[in-house]
């Protein structure tokens, strides 16, 4: 999803991203935290980055091509 305005980088909401929903978070300069309009998630930049890094494990082999399926067989 493209960022609409220049300035602080918009991050994906970790809570929505876990459910495969690509939702940008918005920044509140008064509270100095990010929040999501779709769900209840809010947190500092460090919390958002930490949660998004955990979710990246889901996609770690996305660009890897599997050709040997012997490790996945149930006939052991």
PQR file with spaces between the fields and no chain letter, atoms N, CA, C, O and H, PARSE charges and radii, in Angstrom:
ATOM       1  N    UNK     1       0.852   -1.173    0.000 -0.4000 1.5000
ATOM       2  CA   UNK     1       0.000    0.000    0.000 -0.0000 2.0000
ATOM       3  C    UNK     1       0.891    1.226    0.000  0.5500 1.7000
ATOM       4  O    UNK     1       1.805    1.315    0.820 -0.5500 1.4000
ATOM       5  N    UNK     2       0.659    2.148   -0.871 -0.4000 1.5000
ATOM       6  CA   UNK     2       1.479    3.339   -1.002 -0.0000 2.0000
ATOM       7  C    UNK     2       1.173    4.328    0.121  0.5500 1.7000
ATOM       8  O    UNK     2       0.046    4.430    0.605 -0.5500 1.4000
ATOM       9  H    UNK     2      -0.083    2.076   -1.538  0.4000 1.0000
ATOM      10  N    UNK     3       2.198    5.033    0.505 -0.4000 1.5000
ATOM      11  CA   UNK     3       2.034    6.046    1.536 -0.0000 2.0000
ATOM      12  C    UNK     3       1.520    7.317    0.880  0.5500 1.7000
ATOM      13  O    UNK     3       2.052    7.749   -0.143 -0.5500 1.4000
ATOM      14  H    UNK     3       3.114    4.950    0.112  0.4000 1.0000
ATOM      15  N    UNK     4       0.493    7.916    1.458 -0.4000 1.5000
ATOM      16  CA   UNK     4      -0.177    9.059    0.844 -0.0000 2.0000
ATOM      17  C    UNK     4       0.611   10.357    0.978  0.5500 1.7000
ATOM      18  O    UNK     4       0.648   11.151    0.038 -0.5500 1.4000
ATOM      19  H    UNK     4       0.060    7.566    2.289  0.4000 1.0000
ATOM      20  N    UNK     5       1.232   10.584    2.110 -0.4000 1.5000
ATOM      21  CA   UNK     5       1.906   11.860    2.331 -0.0000 2.0000
ATOM      22  C    UNK     5       3.353   11.638    2.722  0.5500 1.7000
ATOM      23  O    UNK     5       3.730   10.559    3.179 -0.5500 1.4000
ATOM      24  H    UNK     5       1.202    9.939    2.874  0.4000 1.0000
ATOM      25  N    UNK     6       4.159   12.671    2.537 -0.4000 1.5000
ATOM      26  CA   UNK     6       5.549   12.615    2.984 -0.0000 2.0000
ATOM      27  C    UNK     6       5.581   12.883    4.477  0.5500 1.7000
ATOM      28  O    UNK     6       4.611   13.377    5.052 -0.5500 1.4000
ATOM      29  H    UNK     6       3.853   13.548    2.165  0.4000 1.0000
ATOM      30  N    UNK     7       6.692   12.557    5.092 -0.4000 1.5000
ATOM      31  CA   UNK     7       6.812   12.752    6.529 -0.0000 2.0000
ATOM      32  C    UNK     7       7.172   11.434    7.184  0.5500 1.7000
ATOM      33  O    UNK     7       7.953   10.661    6.627 -0.5500 1.4000
ATOM      34  H    UNK     7       7.480   12.156    4.625  0.4000 1.0000
ATOM      35  N    UNK     8       6.627   11.168    8.339 -0.4000 1.5000
ATOM      36  CA   UNK     8       6.912    9.923    9.052 -0.0000 2.0000
ATOM      37  C    UNK     8       6.438    8.726    8.240  0.5500 1.7000
ATOM      38  O    UNK     8       5.398    8.774    7.584 -0.5500 1.4000
ATOM      39  H    UNK     8       5.993   11.795    8.791  0.4000 1.0000
ATOM      40  N    UNK     9       7.205    7.675    8.294 -0.4000 1.5000
ATOM      41  CA   UNK     9       6.878    6.471    7.545 -0.0000 2.0000
ATOM      42  C    UNK     9       5.670    5.785    8.164  0.5500 1.7000
ATOM      43  O    UNK     9       5.596    5.617    9.381 -0.5500 1.4000
ATOM      44  H    UNK     9       8.050    7.636    8.827  0.4000 1.0000
ATOM      45  N    UNK    10       4.727    5.390    7.320 -0.4000 1.5000
ATOM      46  CA   UNK    10       3.579    4.637    7.795 -0.0000 2.0000
ATOM      47  C    UNK    10       3.941    3.169    7.865  0.5500 1.7000
ATOM      48  O    UNK    10       4.515    2.619    6.924 -0.5500 1.4000
ATOM      49  H    UNK    10       4.787    5.527    6.331  0.4000 1.0000
ATOM      50  N    UNK    11       3.610    2.536    8.972 -0.4000 1.5000
ATOM      51  CA   UNK    11       3.872    1.119    9.164 -0.0000 2.0000
ATOM      52  C    UNK    11       2.582    0.336    9.016  0.5500 1.7000
ATOM      53  O    UNK    11       1.491    0.885    9.172 -0.5500 1.4000
ATOM      54  H    UNK    11       3.144    2.982    9.736  0.4000 1.0000
ATOM      55  N    UNK    12       2.707   -0.950    8.714 -0.4000 1.5000
ATOM      56  CA   UNK    12       1.546   -1.829    8.691 -0.0000 2.0000
ATOM      57  C    UNK    12       1.153   -2.151   10.124  0.5500 1.7000
ATOM      58  O    UNK    12       2.002   -2.283   11.005 -0.5500 1.4000
ATOM      59  H    UNK    12       3.593   -1.396    8.587  0.4000 1.0000
ATOM      60  N    UNK    13      -0.148   -2.272   10.337 -0.4000 1.5000
ATOM      61  CA   UNK    13      -0.640   -2.648   11.655 -0.0000 2.0000
ATOM      62  C    UNK    13      -0.333   -4.131   11.877  0.5500 1.7000
ATOM      63  O    UNK    13      -0.761   -4.963   11.078 -0.5500 1.4000
ATOM      64  H    UNK    13      -0.838   -2.165    9.621  0.4000 1.0000
ATOM      65  N    UNK    14       0.391   -4.481   12.933 -0.4000 1.5000
ATOM      66  CA   UNK    14       0.731   -5.880   13.175 -0.0000 2.0000
ATOM      67  C    UNK    14      -0.491   -6.752   13.451  0.5500 1.7000
ATOM      68  O    UNK    14      -0.539   -7.907   13.028 -0.5500 1.4000
ATOM      69  H    UNK    14       0.739   -3.805   13.582  0.4000 1.0000
ATOM      70  N    UNK    15      -1.454   -6.218   14.141 -0.4000 1.5000
ATOM      71  CA   UNK    15      -2.652   -6.988   14.461 -0.0000 2.0000
ATOM      72  C    UNK    15      -3.449   -7.322   13.203  0.5500 1.7000
ATOM      73  O    UNK    15      -3.911   -8.452   13.043 -0.5500 1.4000
ATOM      74  H    UNK    15      -1.416   -5.280   14.485  0.4000 1.0000
ATOM      75  N    UNK    16      -3.609   -6.358   12.322 -0.4000 1.5000
ATOM      76  CA   UNK    16      -4.324   -6.606   11.063 -0.0000 2.0000
ATOM      77  C    UNK    16      -3.494   -7.457   10.120  0.5500 1.7000
ATOM      78  O    UNK    16      -4.034   -8.297    9.401 -0.5500 1.4000
ATOM      79  H    UNK    16      -3.234   -5.440   12.452  0.4000 1.0000
ATOM      80  N    UNK    17      -2.181   -7.247   10.118 -0.4000 1.5000
ATOM      81  CA   UNK    17      -1.309   -7.979    9.207 -0.0000 2.0000
ATOM      82  C    UNK    17      -1.274   -9.468    9.540  0.5500 1.7000
ATOM      83  O    UNK    17      -1.068  -10.294    8.651 -0.5500 1.4000
ATOM      84  H    UNK    17      -1.742   -6.565   10.703  0.4000 1.0000
ATOM      85  N    UNK    18      -1.472   -9.819   10.807 -0.4000 1.5000
ATOM      86  CA   UNK    18      -1.556  -11.229   11.197 -0.0000 2.0000
ATOM      87  C    UNK    18      -2.745  -11.906   10.538  0.5500 1.7000
ATOM      88  O    UNK    18      -2.729  -13.115   10.307 -0.5500 1.4000
ATOM      89  H    UNK    18      -1.640   -9.148   11.529  0.4000 1.0000
ATOM      90  N    UNK    19      -3.771  -11.129   10.236 -0.4000 1.5000
ATOM      91  CA   UNK    19      -4.979  -11.656    9.587 -0.0000 2.0000
ATOM      92  C    UNK    19      -4.968  -11.359    8.085  0.5500 1.7000
ATOM      93  O    UNK    19      -6.016  -11.382    7.438 -0.5500 1.4000
ATOM      94  H    UNK    19      -3.783  -10.147   10.423  0.4000 1.0000
ATOM      95  N    UNK    20      -3.789  -11.081    7.534 -0.4000 1.5000
ATOM      96  CA   UNK    20      -3.590  -10.818    6.102 -0.0000 2.0000
ATOM      97  C    UNK    20      -4.381   -9.615    5.608  0.5500 1.7000
ATOM      98  O    UNK    20      -4.888   -9.615    4.486 -0.5500 1.4000
ATOM      99  H    UNK    20      -2.938  -11.062    8.059  0.4000 1.0000
ATOM     100  N    UNK    21      -4.483   -8.597    6.444 -0.4000 1.5000
ATOM     101  CA   UNK    21      -5.111   -7.331    6.057 -0.0000 2.0000
ATOM     102  C    UNK    21      -4.017   -6.272    6.031  0.5500 1.7000
ATOM     103  O    UNK    21      -3.332   -6.055    7.030 -0.5500 1.4000
ATOM     104  H    UNK    21      -4.071   -8.597    7.355  0.4000 1.0000
ATOM     105  N    UNK    22      -3.860   -5.628    4.908 -0.4000 1.5000
ATOM     106  CA   UNK    22      -2.802   -4.643    4.734 -0.0000 2.0000
ATOM     107  C    UNK    22      -3.343   -3.268    5.114  0.5500 1.7000
ATOM     108  O    UNK    22      -3.922   -2.569    4.283 -0.5500 1.4000
ATOM     109  H    UNK    22      -4.417   -5.805    4.097  0.4000 1.0000
ATOM     110  N    UNK    23      -3.150   -2.888    6.367 -0.4000 1.5000
ATOM     111  CA   UNK    23      -3.699   -1.634    6.894 -0.0000 2.0000
ATOM     112  C    UNK    23      -2.567   -0.763    7.409  0.5500 1.7000
ATOM     113  O    UNK    23      -1.772   -1.201    8.241 -0.5500 1.4000
ATOM     114  H    UNK    23      -2.679   -3.456    7.042  0.4000 1.0000
ATOM     115  N    UNK    24      -2.488    0.474    6.918 -0.4000 1.5000
ATOM     116  CA   UNK    24      -1.485    1.419    7.408 -0.0000 2.0000
ATOM     117  C    UNK    24      -1.873    1.943    8.780  0.5500 1.7000
ATOM     118  O    UNK    24      -3.050    2.074    9.114 -0.5500 1.4000
ATOM     119  H    UNK    24      -3.134    0.830    6.242  0.4000 1.0000
ATOM     120  N    UNK    25      -0.840    2.239    9.563 -0.4000 1.5000
ATOM     121  CA   UNK    25      -1.058    2.863   10.865 -0.0000 2.0000
ATOM     122  C    UNK    25      -0.838    4.362   10.716  0.5500 1.7000
ATOM     123  O    UNK    25      -0.138    4.810    9.809 -0.5500 1.4000
ATOM     124  H    UNK    25       0.116    2.132    9.291  0.4000 1.0000
ATOM     125  N    UNK    26      -1.429    5.116   11.596 -0.4000 1.5000
ATOM     126  CA   UNK    26      -1.277    6.568   11.607 -0.0000 2.0000
ATOM     127  C    UNK    26      -0.514    6.978   12.853  0.5500 1.7000
ATOM     128  O    UNK    26      -0.555    6.296   13.877 -0.5500 1.4000
ATOM     129  H    UNK    26      -1.998    4.752   12.334  0.4000 1.0000
ATOM     130  N    UNK    27       0.178    8.096   12.753 -0.4000 1.5000
ATOM     131  CA   UNK    27       1.016    8.575   13.848 -0.0000 2.0000
ATOM     132  C    UNK    27       0.329    9.714   14.583  0.5500 1.7000
ATOM     133  O    UNK    27      -0.165   10.659   13.968 -0.5500 1.4000
ATOM     134  H    UNK    27       0.211    8.651   11.921  0.4000 1.0000
ATOM     135  N    UNK    28       0.304    9.612   15.906 -0.4000 1.5000
ATOM     136  CA   UNK    28      -0.238   10.667   16.763 -0.0000 2.0000
ATOM     137  C    UNK    28       0.942   11.395   17.407  0.5500 1.7000
ATOM     138  O    UNK    28       1.577   10.846   18.308 -0.5500 1.4000
ATOM     139  H    UNK    28       0.705    8.845   16.406  0.4000 1.0000
ATOM     140  N    UNK    29       1.252   12.625   16.964 -0.4000 1.5000
ATOM     141  CA   UNK    29       2.426   13.325   17.505 -0.0000 2.0000
ATOM     142  C    UNK    29       2.263   13.744   18.969  0.5500 1.7000
ATOM     143  O    UNK    29       3.262   13.931   19.664 -0.5500 1.4000
ATOM     144  H    UNK    29       0.736   13.071   16.232  0.4000 1.0000
ATOM     145  N    UNK    30       1.056   13.893   19.436 -0.4000 1.5000
ATOM     146  CA   UNK    30       0.844   14.287   20.834 -0.0000 2.0000
ATOM     147  C    UNK    30       1.213   13.137   21.768  0.5500 1.7000
ATOM     148  O    UNK    30       1.930   13.332   22.749 -0.5500 1.4000
ATOM     149  H    UNK    30       0.245   13.741   18.872  0.4000 1.0000
ATOM     150  N    UNK    31       0.722   11.947   21.460 -0.4000 1.5000
ATOM     151  CA   UNK    31       1.022   10.753   22.278 -0.0000 2.0000
ATOM     152  C    UNK    31       2.322   10.080   21.853  0.5500 1.7000
ATOM     153  O    UNK    31       2.831    9.213   22.564 -0.5500 1.4000
ATOM     154  H    UNK    31       0.139   11.789   20.663  0.4000 1.0000
ATOM     155  N    UNK    32       2.865   10.471   20.696 -0.4000 1.5000
ATOM     156  CA   UNK    32       4.077    9.891   20.130 -0.0000 2.0000
ATOM     157  C    UNK    32       3.947    8.380   19.969  0.5500 1.7000
ATOM     158  O    UNK    32       4.820    7.617   20.383 -0.5500 1.4000
ATOM     159  H    UNK    32       2.452   11.174   20.119  0.4000 1.0000
ATOM     160  N    UNK    33       2.828    7.964   19.353 -0.4000 1.5000
ATOM     161  CA   UNK    33       2.619    6.551   19.095 -0.0000 2.0000
ATOM     162  C    UNK    33       1.800    6.350   17.823  0.5500 1.7000
ATOM     163  O    UNK    33       1.136    7.267   17.342 -0.5500 1.4000
ATOM     164  H    UNK    33       2.119    8.584   19.016  0.4000 1.0000
ATOM     165  N    UNK    34       1.861    5.158   17.301 -0.4000 1.5000
ATOM     166  CA   UNK    34       1.108    4.789   16.107 -0.0000 2.0000
ATOM     167  C    UNK    34      -0.191    4.115   16.518  0.5500 1.7000
ATOM     168  O    UNK    34      -0.256    3.452   17.553 -0.5500 1.4000
ATOM     169  H    UNK    34       2.401    4.413   17.692  0.4000 1.0000
ATOM     170  N    UNK    35      -1.226    4.289   15.702 -0.4000 1.5000
ATOM     171  CA   UNK    35      -2.512    3.657   15.986 -0.0000 2.0000
ATOM     172  C    UNK    35      -3.156    3.204   14.684  0.5500 1.7000
ATOM     173  O    UNK    35      -2.860    3.730   13.611 -0.5500 1.4000
ATOM     174  H    UNK    35      -1.173    4.828   14.862  0.4000 1.0000
ATOM     175  N    UNK    36      -4.044    2.218   14.798 -0.4000 1.5000
ATOM     176  CA   UNK    36      -4.740    1.664   13.647 -0.0000 2.0000
ATOM     177  C    UNK    36      -6.198    2.087   13.693  0.5500 1.7000
ATOM     178  O    UNK    36      -6.829    2.053   14.749 -0.5500 1.4000
ATOM     179  H    UNK    36      -4.284    1.790   15.669  0.4000 1.0000
ATOM     180  N    UNK    37      -6.734    2.488   12.538 -0.4000 1.5000
ATOM     181  CA   UNK    37      -8.135    2.893   12.471 -0.0000 2.0000
ATOM     182  C    UNK    37      -9.089    1.690   12.446  0.5500 1.7000
ATOM     183  O    UNK    37     -10.262    1.818   12.796 -0.5500 1.4000
ATOM     184  H    UNK    37      -6.221    2.516   11.680  0.4000 1.0000
ATOM     185  N    UNK    38      -8.586    0.537   12.037 -0.4000 1.5000
ATOM     186  CA   UNK    38      -9.448   -0.623   11.869 -0.0000 2.0000
ATOM     187  C    UNK    38      -9.583   -1.451   13.153  0.5500 1.7000
ATOM     188  O    UNK    38     -10.647   -2.010   13.419 -0.5500 1.4000
ATOM     189  H    UNK    38      -7.633    0.433   11.753  0.4000 1.0000
ATOM     190  N    UNK    39      -8.534   -1.532   13.931 -0.4000 1.5000
ATOM     191  CA   UNK    39      -8.576   -2.344   15.155 -0.0000 2.0000
ATOM     192  C    UNK    39      -8.106   -1.496   16.344  0.5500 1.7000
ATOM     193  O    UNK    39      -7.936   -0.284   16.211 -0.5500 1.4000
ATOM     194  H    UNK    39      -7.670   -1.078   13.715  0.4000 1.0000
ATOM     195  N    UNK    40      -7.902   -2.107   17.462 -0.4000 1.5000
ATOM     196  CA   UNK    40      -7.566   -1.366   18.682 -0.0000 2.0000
ATOM     197  C    UNK    40      -6.067   -1.210   18.910  0.5500 1.7000
ATOM     198  O    UNK    40      -5.660   -0.643   19.925 -0.5500 1.4000
ATOM     199  H    UNK    40      -8.040   -3.092   17.570  0.4000 1.0000
ATOM     200  N    UNK    41      -5.238   -1.699   17.994 -0.4000 1.5000
ATOM     201  CA   UNK    41      -3.795   -1.700   18.226 -0.0000 2.0000
ATOM     202  C    UNK    41      -3.226   -0.282   18.229  0.5500 1.7000
ATOM     203  O    UNK    41      -3.579    0.551   17.394 -0.5500 1.4000
ATOM     204  H    UNK    41      -5.568   -2.160   17.170  0.4000 1.0000
ATOM     205  N    UNK    42      -2.337   -0.030   19.188 -0.4000 1.5000
ATOM     206  CA   UNK    42      -1.570    1.210   19.232 -0.0000 2.0000
ATOM     207  C    UNK    42      -0.267    0.928   19.963  0.5500 1.7000
ATOM     208  O    UNK    42      -0.214    0.070   20.844 -0.5500 1.4000
ATOM     209  H    UNK    42      -2.050   -0.707   19.866  0.4000 1.0000
ATOM     210  N    UNK    43       0.773    1.645   19.598 -0.4000 1.5000
ATOM     211  CA   UNK    43       2.056    1.438   20.243 -0.0000 2.0000
ATOM     212  C    UNK    43       3.124    2.346   19.681  0.5500 1.7000
ATOM     213  O    UNK    43       2.922    3.044   18.687 -0.5500 1.4000
ATOM     214  H    UNK    43       0.730    2.342   18.882  0.4000 1.0000
ATOM     215  N    UNK    44       4.268    2.319   20.342 -0.4000 1.5000
ATOM     216  CA   UNK    44       5.395    3.128   19.904 -0.0000 2.0000
ATOM     217  C    UNK    44       6.014    2.509   18.653  0.5500 1.7000
ATOM     218  O    UNK    44       5.669    1.396   18.256 -0.5500 1.4000
ATOM     219  H    UNK    44       4.432    1.751   21.149  0.4000 1.0000
ATOM     220  N    UNK    45       6.925    3.244   18.049 -0.4000 1.5000
ATOM     221  CA   UNK    45       7.576    2.761   16.838 -0.0000 2.0000
ATOM     222  C    UNK    45       8.339    1.466   17.112  0.5500 1.7000
ATOM     223  O    UNK    45       8.337    0.560   16.278 -0.5500 1.4000
ATOM     224  H    UNK    45       7.205    4.149   18.371  0.4000 1.0000
ATOM     225  N    UNK    46       8.983    1.371   18.258 -0.4000 1.5000
ATOM     226  CA   UNK    46       9.739    0.168   18.600 -0.0000 2.0000
ATOM     227  C    UNK    46       8.814   -1.042   18.750  0.5500 1.7000
ATOM     228  O    UNK    46       9.162   -2.140   18.314 -0.5500 1.4000
ATOM     229  H    UNK    46       8.985    2.106   18.935  0.4000 1.0000
ATOM     230  N    UNK    47       7.647   -0.856   19.359 -0.4000 1.5000
ATOM     231  CA   UNK    47       6.691   -1.960   19.516 -0.0000 2.0000
ATOM     232  C    UNK    47       6.154   -2.429   18.169  0.5500 1.7000
ATOM     233  O    UNK    47       6.011   -3.629   17.935 -0.5500 1.4000
ATOM     234  H    UNK    47       7.364    0.036   19.713  0.4000 1.0000
ATOM     235  N    UNK    48       5.859   -1.481   17.288 -0.4000 1.5000
ATOM     236  CA   UNK    48       5.340   -1.823   15.966 -0.0000 2.0000
ATOM     237  C    UNK    48       6.391   -2.588   15.173  0.5500 1.7000
ATOM     238  O    UNK    48       6.074   -3.598   14.543 -0.5500 1.4000
ATOM     239  H    UNK    48       5.976   -0.506   17.478  0.4000 1.0000
ATOM     240  N    UNK    49       7.638   -2.122   15.194 -0.4000 1.5000
ATOM     241  CA   UNK    49       8.706   -2.801   14.466 -0.0000 2.0000
ATOM     242  C    UNK    49       8.959   -4.197   15.016  0.5500 1.7000
ATOM     243  O    UNK    49       9.200   -5.131   14.251 -0.5500 1.4000
ATOM     244  H    UNK    49       7.895   -1.302   15.706  0.4000 1.0000
ATOM     245  N    UNK    50       8.908   -4.347   16.331 -0.4000 1.5000
ATOM     246  CA   UNK    50       9.117   -5.666   16.950 -0.0000 2.0000
ATOM     247  C    UNK    50       8.019   -6.642   16.546  0.5500 1.7000
ATOM     248  O    UNK    50       8.312   -7.790   16.212 -0.5500 1.4000
ATOM     249  H    UNK    50       8.713   -3.588   16.953  0.4000 1.0000
ATOM     250  N    UNK    51       6.769   -6.212   16.570 -0.4000 1.5000
ATOM     251  CA   UNK    51       5.643   -7.073   16.192 -0.0000 2.0000
ATOM     252  C    UNK    51       5.687   -7.423   14.705  0.5500 1.7000
ATOM     253  O    UNK    51       5.401   -8.561   14.332 -0.5500 1.4000
ATOM     254  H    UNK    51       6.530   -5.279   16.841  0.4000 1.0000
ATOM     255  N    UNK    52       6.042   -6.463   13.857 -0.4000 1.5000
ATOM     256  CA   UNK    52       6.123   -6.734   12.423 -0.0000 2.0000
ATOM     257  C    UNK    52       7.262   -7.696   12.098  0.5500 1.7000
ATOM     258  O    UNK    52       7.164   -8.468   11.145 -0.5500 1.4000
ATOM     259  H    UNK    52       6.274   -5.539   14.161  0.4000 1.0000
ATOM     260  N    UNK    53       8.336   -7.659   12.877 -0.4000 1.5000
ATOM     261  CA   UNK    53       9.445   -8.587   12.649 -0.0000 2.0000
ATOM     262  C    UNK    53       9.028  -10.022   12.980  0.5500 1.7000
ATOM     263  O    UNK    53       9.465  -10.961   12.314 -0.5500 1.4000
ATOM     264  H    UNK    53       8.415   -7.032   13.652  0.4000 1.0000
ATOM     265  N    UNK    54       8.197  -10.196   13.989 -0.4000 1.5000
ATOM     266  CA   UNK    54       7.684  -11.527   14.334 -0.0000 2.0000
ATOM     267  C    UNK    54       6.815  -12.063   13.202  0.5500 1.7000
ATOM     268  O    UNK    54       6.873  -13.253   12.889 -0.5500 1.4000
ATOM     269  H    UNK    54       7.842   -9.434   14.530  0.4000 1.0000
ATOM     270  N    UNK    55       6.027  -11.215   12.597 -0.4000 1.5000
ATOM     271  CA   UNK    55       5.118  -11.631   11.528 -0.0000 2.0000
ATOM     272  C    UNK    55       5.893  -11.994   10.262  0.5500 1.7000
ATOM     273  O    UNK    55       5.429  -12.814    9.470 -0.5500 1.4000
ATOM     274  H    UNK    55       5.980  -10.249   12.851  0.4000 1.0000
ATOM     275  N    UNK    56       7.069  -11.393   10.064 -0.4000 1.5000
ATOM     276  CA   UNK    56       7.864  -11.686    8.867 -0.0000 2.0000
ATOM     277  C    UNK    56       8.288  -13.150    8.810  0.5500 1.7000
ATOM     278  O    UNK    56       8.602  -13.650    7.730 -0.5500 1.4000
ATOM     279  H    UNK    56       7.446  -10.727   10.708  0.4000 1.0000
ATOM     280  N    UNK    57       8.304  -13.841    9.931 -0.4000 1.5000
ATOM     281  CA   UNK    57       8.640  -15.261    9.931 -0.0000 2.0000
ATOM     282  C    UNK    57       7.663  -16.057    9.074  0.5500 1.7000
ATOM     283  O    UNK    57       8.023  -17.091    8.512 -0.5500 1.4000
ATOM     284  H    UNK    57       8.049  -13.435   10.808  0.4000 1.0000
ATOM     285  N    UNK    58       6.458  -15.587    8.978 -0.4000 1.5000
ATOM     286  CA   UNK    58       5.436  -16.245    8.161 -0.0000 2.0000
ATOM     287  C    UNK    58       5.831  -16.251    6.689  0.5500 1.7000
ATOM     288  O    UNK    58       5.483  -17.180    5.960 -0.5500 1.4000
ATOM     289  H    UNK    58       6.165  -14.747    9.434  0.4000 1.0000
ATOM     290  N    UNK    59       6.540  -15.245    6.251 -0.4000 1.5000
ATOM     291  CA   UNK    59       6.887  -15.074    4.846 -0.0000 2.0000
ATOM     292  C    UNK    59       8.369  -15.298    4.570  0.5500 1.7000
ATOM     293  O    UNK    59       8.850  -14.899    3.509 -0.5500 1.4000
ATOM     294  H    UNK    59       6.823  -14.490    6.842  0.4000 1.0000
ATOM     295  N    UNK    60       9.110  -15.921    5.482 -0.4000 1.5000
ATOM     296  CA   UNK    60      10.559  -16.029    5.320 -0.0000 2.0000
ATOM     297  C    UNK    60      10.964  -16.855    4.100  0.5500 1.7000
ATOM     298  O    UNK    60      12.007  -16.581    3.506 -0.5500 1.4000
ATOM     299  H    UNK    60       8.720  -16.245    6.344  0.4000 1.0000
ATOM     300  N    UNK    61      10.175  -17.854    3.708 -0.4000 1.5000
ATOM     301  CA   UNK    61      10.506  -18.691    2.551 -0.0000 2.0000
ATOM     302  C    UNK    61       9.672  -18.344    1.319  0.5500 1.7000
ATOM     303  O    UNK    61       9.516  -19.174    0.423 -0.5500 1.4000
ATOM     304  H    UNK    61       9.327  -18.076    4.190  0.4000 1.0000
ATOM     305  N    UNK    62       9.151  -17.160    1.269 -0.4000 1.5000
ATOM     306  CA   UNK    62       8.256  -16.788    0.179 -0.0000 2.0000
ATOM     307  C    UNK    62       8.958  -16.860   -1.187  0.5500 1.7000
ATOM     308  O    UNK    62       8.337  -17.265   -2.170 -0.5500 1.4000
ATOM     309  H    UNK    62       9.278  -16.485    1.996  0.4000 1.0000
ATOM     310  N    UNK    63      10.215  -16.483   -1.262 -0.4000 1.5000
ATOM     311  CA   UNK    63      10.929  -16.470   -2.534 -0.0000 2.0000
ATOM     312  C    UNK    63      11.811  -17.703   -2.726  0.5500 1.7000
ATOM     313  O    UNK    63      12.596  -17.755   -3.673 -0.5500 1.4000
ATOM     314  H    UNK    63      10.720  -16.155   -0.463  0.4000 1.0000
ATOM     315  N    UNK    64      11.693  -18.682   -1.853 -0.4000 1.5000
ATOM     316  CA   UNK    64      12.477  -19.912   -1.958 -0.0000 2.0000
ATOM     317  C    UNK    64      11.720  -20.941   -2.785  0.5500 1.7000
ATOM     318  O    UNK    64      10.518  -21.130   -2.598 -0.5500 1.4000
ATOM     319  H    UNK    64      11.056  -18.640   -1.084  0.4000 1.0000
ATOM     320  N    UNK    65      12.413  -21.596   -3.686 -0.4000 1.5000
ATOM     321  CA   UNK    65      11.787  -22.614   -4.522 -0.0000 2.0000
ATOM     322  C    UNK    65      12.080  -23.989   -3.917  0.5500 1.7000
ATOM     323  O    UNK    65      13.239  -24.348   -3.709 -0.5500 1.4000
ATOM     324  H    UNK    65      13.390  -21.442   -3.838  0.4000 1.0000
ATOM     325  N    UNK    66      11.028  -24.748   -3.639 -0.4000 1.5000
ATOM     326  CA   UNK    66      11.166  -26.086   -3.090 -0.0000 2.0000
ATOM     327  C    UNK    66      11.107  -27.099   -4.221  0.5500 1.7000
ATOM     328  O    UNK    66      10.124  -27.153   -4.960 -0.5500 1.4000
ATOM     329  H    UNK    66      10.087  -24.457   -3.808  0.4000 1.0000
ATOM     330  N    UNK    67      12.147  -27.894   -4.356 -0.4000 1.5000
ATOM     331  CA   UNK    67      12.173  -28.932   -5.385 -0.0000 2.0000
ATOM     332  C    UNK    67      12.300  -30.323   -4.788  0.5500 1.7000
ATOM     333  O    UNK    67      11.944  -31.300   -5.447 -0.5500 1.4000
ATOM     334  H    UNK    67      12.946  -27.850   -3.756  0.4000 1.0000
ATOM     335  N    UNK    68      12.791  -30.446   -3.572 -0.4000 1.5000
ATOM     336  CA   UNK    68      12.975  -31.739   -2.928 -0.0000 2.0000
ATOM     337  C    UNK    68      11.942  -31.882   -1.812  0.5500 1.7000
ATOM     338  O    UNK    68      12.009  -31.186   -0.799 -0.5500 1.4000
ATOM     339  H    UNK    68      13.081  -29.652   -3.036  0.4000 1.0000
ATOM     340  N    UNK    69      10.994  -32.786   -2.008 -0.4000 1.5000
ATOM     341  CA   UNK    69       9.916  -32.938   -1.040 -0.0000 2.0000
ATOM     342  C    UNK    69      10.061  -34.191   -0.188  0.5500 1.7000
ATOM     343  O    UNK    69       9.096  -34.611    0.450 -0.5500 1.4000
ATOM     344  H    UNK    69      10.941  -33.352   -2.831  0.4000 1.0000
ATOM     345  N    UNK    70      11.235  -34.792   -0.165 -0.4000 1.5000
ATOM     346  CA   UNK    70      11.435  -36.000    0.627 -0.0000 2.0000
ATOM     347  C    UNK    70      11.302  -35.721    2.120  0.5500 1.7000
ATOM     348  O    UNK    70      10.852  -36.584    2.873 -0.5500 1.4000
ATOM     349  H    UNK    70      12.019  -34.451   -0.683  0.4000 1.0000
ATOM     350  N    UNK    71      11.681  -34.548    2.545 -0.4000 1.5000
ATOM     351  CA   UNK    71      11.588  -34.200    3.963 -0.0000 2.0000
ATOM     352  C    UNK    71      10.139  -34.038    4.419  0.5500 1.7000
ATOM     353  O    UNK    71       9.859  -34.105    5.615 -0.5500 1.4000
ATOM     354  H    UNK    71      12.047  -33.846    1.933  0.4000 1.0000
ATOM     355  N    UNK    72       9.222  -33.826    3.484 -0.4000 1.5000
ATOM     356  CA   UNK    72       7.837  -33.574    3.833 -0.0000 2.0000
ATOM     357  C    UNK    72       6.937  -34.810    3.711  0.5500 1.7000
ATOM     358  O    UNK    72       5.744  -34.734    4.002 -0.5500 1.4000
ATOM     359  H    UNK    72       9.450  -33.771    2.512  0.4000 1.0000
ATOM     360  N    UNK    73       7.498  -35.941    3.284 -0.4000 1.5000
ATOM     361  CA   UNK    73       6.665  -37.137    3.077 -0.0000 2.0000
ATOM     362  C    UNK    73       6.266  -37.762    4.413  0.5500 1.7000
ATOM     363  O    UNK    73       6.995  -37.657    5.400 -0.5500 1.4000
ATOM     364  H    UNK    73       8.467  -36.003    3.048  0.4000 1.0000
ATOM     365  N    UNK    74       5.099  -38.415    4.435 -0.4000 1.5000
ATOM     366  CA   UNK    74       4.579  -39.061    5.640 -0.0000 2.0000
ATOM     367  C    UNK    74       4.922  -40.540    5.692  0.5500 1.7000
ATOM     368  O    UNK    74       4.459  -41.231    6.600 -0.5500 1.4000
ATOM     369  H    UNK    74       4.507  -38.501    3.633  0.4000 1.0000
ATOM     370  N    UNK    75       5.715  -41.056    4.759 -0.4000 1.5000
ATOM     371  CA   UNK    75       6.025  -42.480    4.661 -0.0000 2.0000
ATOM     372  C    UNK    75       7.286  -42.870    5.411  0.5500 1.7000
ATOM     373  O    UNK    75       7.973  -43.803    4.995 -0.5500 1.4000
ATOM     374  H    UNK    75       6.092  -40.495    4.021  0.4000 1.0000
ATOM     375  N    UNK    76       7.599  -42.217    6.456 -0.4000 1.5000
ATOM     376  CA   UNK    76       8.853  -42.505    7.190 -0.0000 2.0000
ATOM     377  C    UNK    76       8.673  -43.639    8.151  0.5500 1.7000
ATOM     378  O    UNK    76       9.617  -44.014    8.847 -0.5500 1.4000
ATOM     379  H    UNK    76       7.041  -41.459    6.794  0.4000 1.0000
